[in-house]
């Protein structure tokens, strides 16, 4: 019986270790089983750099923008999120207890106690981490509701937007607290798609209200 052998014409070379004949494109010597120098010298692929998770904190600029562009409504969510985060809740889960406390902000007098309670709790958490809170819960609560009362007395709703100013030192304390509590996270500076949509809707509603007020004042009596 005759066995047909088909020769494959491929470039060959000598193994630099043992001198055996190997293919030009070989990565390992067939004879001595040593890896070829160019393979050993090949740099290892760089390790993947893990993406840092966003911090539970928030930039002061974003807090200002979201509050002003939503007509102050964002502050309600701000209080809800703080209650939720301080309870170590999962970011993606709804927190019924935090929601009930947030609804309580709509009830006169009770809202004063709830705001003070949250600000005092934040101060306690920051202090227990060895940091200075940088604000007083009593005076911050007074300033927050004082601006609200001033806006109602003067009938200038734009003054109510200034209520966010006393909350800025609180947010700064929260940013430092979460940075210490969750190392490796980064403070998110960019706005999410939801936040941009909320700002657009809020700004549109404010503009529409201003136009309606102007039209009512300009209408002949």
MARZAZA-443214 format. One record per residue (C-alpha): x, y, z; residue in one letter; residue number from 1. Coordinates in Angstrom, 2 decimals, decimal comma. Layout:
      c1      c2      c3 resn resi
       X       Y       Z    a  NUM
...
***
This chain:
      c1      c2      c3 resn resi
    0,00    0,00    0,00    x    1
    1,34    3,43   -0,90    x    2
    0,75    6,33    1,45    x    3
    0,49    9,69   -0,21    x    4
    2,24   12,47    1,69    x    5
    1,50   16,05    0,83    x    6
    4,33   18,38    1,63    x    7
    3,41   21,71    3,04    x    8
    5,87   24,35    2,08    x    9
    6,18   26,58    5,14    x   10
    9,09   28,72    6,25    x   11
   11,19   27,17    8,97    x   12
   14,00   28,25   11,28    x   13
   16,27   26,83   13,94    x   14
   15,25   26,91   17,59    x   15
   17,57   29,35   19,40    x   16
   17,71   26,99   22,40    x   17
   18,32   23,51   20,93    x   18
   18,84   24,16   17,22    x   19
   15,96   21,93   16,18    x   20
   14,02   22,82   13,05    x   21
   10,75   24,60   13,84    x   22
    8,21   26,64   11,93    x   23
    8,90   30,32   11,50    x   24
    5,63   31,22   13,27    x   25
    6,05   28,70   16,11    x   26
    5,63   30,01   19,64    x   27
    7,15   26,99   21,38    x   28
    9,90   24,62   20,28    x   29
    8,64   21,21   19,27    x   30
   11,82   19,50   20,44    x   31
   12,94   21,11   23,69    x   32
    9,50   22,52   24,62    x   33
   10,96   25,90   25,47    x   34
    9,03   29,05   24,71    x   35
   10,77   31,22   22,19    x   36
   12,47   34,43   23,42    x   37
   10,11   36,76   21,55    x   38
    7,16   35,14   23,31    x   39
    8,76   35,51   26,75    x   40
    9,68   39,12   25,99    x   41
    6,14   39,98   24,93    x   42
    4,67   42,41   27,49    x   43
    1,72   41,13   29,48    x   44
   -1,61   42,78   28,71    x   45
   -2,35   45,65   31,08    x   46
   -4,69   44,85   33,93    x   47
   -8,15   46,24   33,62    x   48
   -8,59   49,33   35,78    x   49
  -11,81   49,01   37,78    x   50
  -14,21   51,89   37,37    x   51
  -14,78   53,87   40,56    x   52
  -18,34   53,87   41,82    x   53
  -20,06   57,23   42,23    x   54
  -20,20   58,51   45,77    x   55
  -23,44   59,04   47,67    x   56
  -22,31   62,65   47,93    x   57
  -23,24   65,40   45,51    x   58
  -21,45   68,46   44,21    x   59
  -22,69   71,76   45,59    x   60
  -23,06   73,12   42,07    x   61
  -25,46   70,33   41,11    x   62
  -27,51   70,86   44,26    x   63
  -27,87   74,55   43,41    x   64
  -28,74   73,93   39,76    x   65
  -31,29   71,21   40,48    x   66
  -32,97   73,25   43,22    x   67
  -33,25   76,45   41,20    x   68
  -34,30   74,80   37,94    x   69
  -37,01   72,70   39,63    x   70
  -38,44   75,59   41,62    x   71
  -37,25   74,11   44,91    x   72
  -38,92   70,72   44,42    x   73
  -35,58   68,96   44,29    x   74
  -35,08   69,74   47,98    x   75
  -37,85   67,26   48,80    x   76
  -35,93   64,51   47,04    x   77
  -32,72   65,67   48,73    x   78
  -34,21   65,01   52,16    x   79
  -35,59   61,65   51,03    x   80
  -32,24   60,52   49,67    x   81
  -30,41   61,53   52,84    x   82
  -32,77   59,52   55,03    x   83
  -32,43   56,59   52,66    x   84
  -28,63   56,73   52,52    x   85
  -28,17   57,22   56,27    x   86
  -30,21   54,05   56,79    x   87
  -27,65   52,26   54,56    x   88
  -30,34   51,52   52,00    x   89
  -29,55   50,16   48,57    x   90
  -29,44   52,98   46,04    x   91
  -31,76   51,23   43,61    x   92
  -34,41   50,25   46,17    x   93
  -37,41   52,28   47,29    x   94
  -37,43   53,06   51,02    x   95
  -40,99   53,28   52,48    x   96
  -39,78   54,68   55,83    x   97
  -37,80   57,44   54,12    x   98
  -40,81   58,19   51,90    x   99
  -43,09   58,60   54,95    x  100
  -40,62   60,97   56,58    x  101
  -40,43   62,96   53,34    x  102
  -44,24   63,23   53,16    x  103
  -44,09   64,62   56,70    x  104
  -42,21   67,63   55,31    x  105
  -45,52   68,81   53,84    x  106
  -47,13   69,06   57,29    x  107
  -46,62   72,42   59,07    x  108
  -44,65   72,33   62,34    x  109
  -43,91   68,64   61,86    x  110
  -41,65   69,60   58,97    x  111
  -39,55   71,77   61,28    x  112
  -38,95   68,85   63,63    x  113
  -38,15   66,50   60,75    x  114
  -35,66   68,86   59,13    x  115
  -33,93   69,45   62,46    x  116
  -33,88   65,71   63,13    x  117
  -32,18   64,96   59,83    x  118
  -29,64   67,76   60,15    x  119
  -28,80   66,63   63,67    x  120
  -28,43   63,03   62,52    x  121
  -26,04   64,09   59,75    x  122
  -24,04   66,12   62,27    x  123
  -23,80   63,09   64,56    x  124
  -22,66   60,82   61,72    x  125
  -20,00   63,29   60,58    x  126
  -18,77   63,88   64,15    x  127
  -18,54   60,14   64,85    x  128
  -16,25   59,85   61,81    x  129
  -13,81   62,27   63,42    x  130
  -14,67   65,27   61,24    x  131
  -16,09   68,69   62,02    x  132
  -19,61   69,11   60,57    x  133
  -19,18   72,82   59,84    x  134
  -22,78   73,78   60,61    x  135
  -25,25   73,97   63,49    x  136
  -28,49   71,97   63,13    x  137
  -30,40   74,59   65,15    x  138
  -29,24   77,64   63,21    x  139
  -29,43   75,87   59,86    x  140
  -33,04   74,86   60,55    x  141
  -33,87   78,44   61,59    x  142
  -32,25   79,89   58,47    x  143
  -33,96   77,34   56,22    x  144
  -37,48   78,02   57,44    x  145
  -36,78   81,72   58,01    x  146
  -36,18   82,16   54,28    x  147
  -39,41   80,26   53,58    x  148
  -41,41   82,53   55,88    x  149
  -39,80   85,60   54,30    x  150
  -40,81   84,37   50,85    x  151
  -44,43   83,91   52,01    x  152
  -44,61   87,30   53,70    x  153
  -43,23   89,20   50,71    x  154
  -45,12   87,05   48,18    x  155
  -41,89   86,71   46,24    x  156
  -41,65   83,03   45,37    x  157
  -38,13   83,49   44,04    x  158
  -36,95   84,03   47,62    x  159
  -37,96   80,46   48,43    x  160
  -35,19   79,29   46,09    x  161
  -32,69   80,77   48,53    x  162
  -33,72   78,10   51,04    x  163
  -31,10   75,87   49,47    x  164
  -28,27   78,11   50,68    x  165
  -28,32   76,90   54,33    x  166
  -28,19   73,33   53,01    x  167
  -24,88   73,81   51,19    x  168
  -22,70   73,40   54,33    x  169
  -24,73   70,29   55,15    x  170
  -24,04   68,84   51,71    x  171
  -20,35   69,65   52,09    x  172
  -20,31   67,73   55,39    x  173
  -22,11   64,82   53,71    x  174
  -19,56   64,76   50,89    x  175
  -16,71   64,48   53,39    x  176
  -18,58   61,84   55,38    x  177
  -19,29   59,59   52,39    x  178
  -15,75   60,01   51,11    x  179
  -14,50   58,66   54,46    x  180
  -17,21   56,03   54,77    x  181
  -16,92   54,66   51,22    x  182
  -13,27   54,97   50,10    x  183
  -12,68   54,44   46,41    x  184
  -15,84   56,22   45,32    x  185
  -15,71   59,52   43,46    x  186
  -17,89   62,59   43,77    x  187
  -20,10   62,75   40,69    x  188
  -19,85   66,10   38,94    x  189
  -21,93   65,47   35,82    x  190
  -25,72   65,44   35,79    x  191
  -27,63   62,29   34,92    x  192
  -30,20   62,10   32,13    x  193
  -33,01   62,09   34,72    x  194
  -31,64   65,16   36,44    x  195
  -31,31   67,01   33,14    x  196
  -34,89   66,07   32,25    x  197
  -36,12   67,26   35,66    x  198
  -34,27   70,55   35,20    x  199
  -35,76   71,04   31,73    x  200
  -39,30   70,31   32,92    x  201
  -38,90   72,50   35,99    x  202
  -37,46   75,41   34,02    x  203
  -40,29   75,12   31,49    x  204
  -42,91   75,16   34,26    x  205
  -41,30   78,21   35,89    x  206
  -41,18   80,05   32,56    x  207
  -44,81   79,18   31,84    x  208
  -45,87   80,45   35,28    x  209
  -43,99   83,71   34,75    x  210
  -45,61   84,21   31,34    x  211
  -49,07   83,54   32,74    x  212
  -48,46   86,01   35,57    x  213
  -47,24   88,61   33,12    x  214
  -50,26   88,05   30,87    x  215
  -52,62   88,38   33,83    x  216
  -51,01   91,65   34,90    x  217
  -51,02   93,00   31,34    x  218
  -54,66   92,11   30,64    x  219
  -57,02   95,13   30,59    x  220
  -59,28   95,34   33,63    x  221
***
